[in-house]
Amino acid sequence: MGGALEWSLLAVIVAAAYPIVGYPLVLSAIALLRPRPVRRGEWTPSVTILVPAYNEAACIAGTIENKLALDYPAERLEITVVSDASEDGTDDIVRRYADRGVKLLRTAVRQGKAAALNEAIRHANGEIVVFSDANSTFAVDAVRRMVENFTDPRVGYVTGNLQYLHGEEASGRGSGAYMRYENWLRRIETRVDSVIGVNGGVDAMRRRLYAAVPADQITDFVLPLRVIAAGFRVVFDERVHSSERANQELGSEFRMRVRVALRALRGLVYMRQALNVVRAPLPAFCIFSHKILRYLSFLFLAGALIINAILAARNPSYIPLLLLQVAFYALALLGLTRNLPGALRRLTALPTYFLVSNVAFGIAALRFARGDVVATWRPRAG
């Protein structure tokens, strides 16, 4: 029995660590053996920037000003804000920019981002469609850099380098660290073939590859997988910079993590053909490693703690590992305390964000199992 438990402990530890450490190492080895560089070149196709918005009166003017100031030929650029039945004056603010060429599309009933983009794409004239969050600030050359990737005929989708602006709070520091890790992983995935997870708020794709996404699906997940299924690449360009304010409230970040994970799980079911290892072995391997195992990590982490506790009760040599786990989770829980001194906030930020994210994955899995559907979103808190 002891032997079986020991092997079980090793298995769950490896399963928890693999998507974070093992998967990038495997991809790095593949990239060394068979690199796939992106062939970029200068190009100025017609571009439509789509900005889905719901009650974004506080930031929509700044976002529009940012897009109007981009270093891209004005006659080749179209900016459209898609208001998902906003109620806070967002639409009135957008209308003030009509004389500068900014278009407003408003849905009569709130249906969510997918439905809003499906409607907007019907009116888009650009050969390339760029997606921006309502609170995203693009670098002045972001669109120019993005479209350079499409001179490579195999590239169908591009995601950029999103950075979160934050203070000392756990939600901000944690989300910032998470995004830096994700961008590092996307660089490796791009060297191998295609990125599995995209930012959504600083992305671009060939308009002809867009097909309507069901309202209950997550466009940031479904669209890239469709592009891959169509035989094109999804790539990350670290030169394309964009920034957003991070959630200042951990509760808001937690709810967002639950929502994103739940919709991603539904997206995996909807795009289950992408997991066919016979037809597409590399994408299936990447989806399983990057997404599925990561969303199941809450099970592996809980299993590691429980099995370790049982073994430690029988064999004192397992006590140090148990204490290490307990200390990590104690730090994470301490980080939930308000008004911590600065040094403690910094020390607890990553453990707290890690714990909150995995609890969110667990709740999302439960909601997925009972058939919950989430189509709409809320603006970030902060």
C-alpha positions, 0 to 999 in steps of 0.5 A: 500500500505504501508503495502505491501511495508513493507512486501516486504522490510522484504521479500527481506532483509530475502532473501538476508540474508538467504543464508549467515546467515540463511542457515548455521544456519539451517544446524547446527541444522540438524548436531546436530540432525543427524551428518554424520562423515567421517570415515577416515583411512590410505591408499595409493592408486595409485594417478594421479594429473591432472594440467590443464594449459593455458599460465602458464609459470610464475608458472608451474615449481613451481607447478611441484616442489611442487607436486614432493615434496609431502609426498606420495610414488613416485611409487604410484603417477602420475603427468600430466600437461594438456596444453590447447594449451598454447602459452607462453612456458609452454609446454617446461617447463613441458617437462624438468621434463619428466625424473622425471616422469611428463607427458605432454598432450597437446590439439591441439586447446584450448577448456577449462578446461572440455575438457582438463580434459576429455582428461587427464582422459583417460590417468590417471592410478590412482585409485584416481584423484587429481585436482590442479590449475596451481598456487596451492601450496599443503601442503606436506601432502595434497594428503595423507590427501585427500585419507584418506577420501576415506577409507569411502566407501560412499565418492566419492569426496573430496575438500580441504582447499584453502587459498588465499595469498594477500596484502591489495588490495580489491580483495585480502582481499575480496577473502580471506575473501570469501574463509574463509567463504566458508570453514566454510560453507563447514565444516557445510555441510560436517557434514550434508552430502555433500558439494555443492560448491568445490574449484576445485584447491585442489580436489580429486575423485574416477576415476571410478566416472568421466564421460566426462563433456561437454566443456561448463560446469564447472567441479568444479560444475558438477562433485561433483553434479554427485557424489552426484547423484550417491549416494556418498558424497562430503566432505570438509577436512580442514586438506588438505591445499593449497594456491594460490596467489589472484588476485591483480587486482579487474578488473580481480577478477570481470571478474573471478566472472562473468565467474564462476557465468555464468558457474555455472548457466549453470551448474544448468540447465545442472544438473537440475535433482539434484533439484528434491526435491522428489528424493533428498530433502537434496541436492536440498535444499542445492543447492537452498540455497547455490547457487541459492539464492546467485546468485539471491542476487543482485535482493534482494539487489537492491529491498531492497534499492529501497523499503526502499527509497520509504518507507523512503519518506513516513515514517521517521522511515525508514530513518536510515535503508536507511542511513545504506544501503547508507553508506555501498554502499558508502564505497564499491564505495570508495574502488574502488578508487586507492591509498587509505590509509591503514586503508581505504583499510582495511575498504572498502575491504569487502564492495567493494568485496561484491558489485563487486561480486553481480554486477558480479552475475547480469551481469552473469544472463543477459549473461545467459539469452541471451545464452552466453557460456564461456568454457575457462579461463585466468590465475589469475592476480597476 
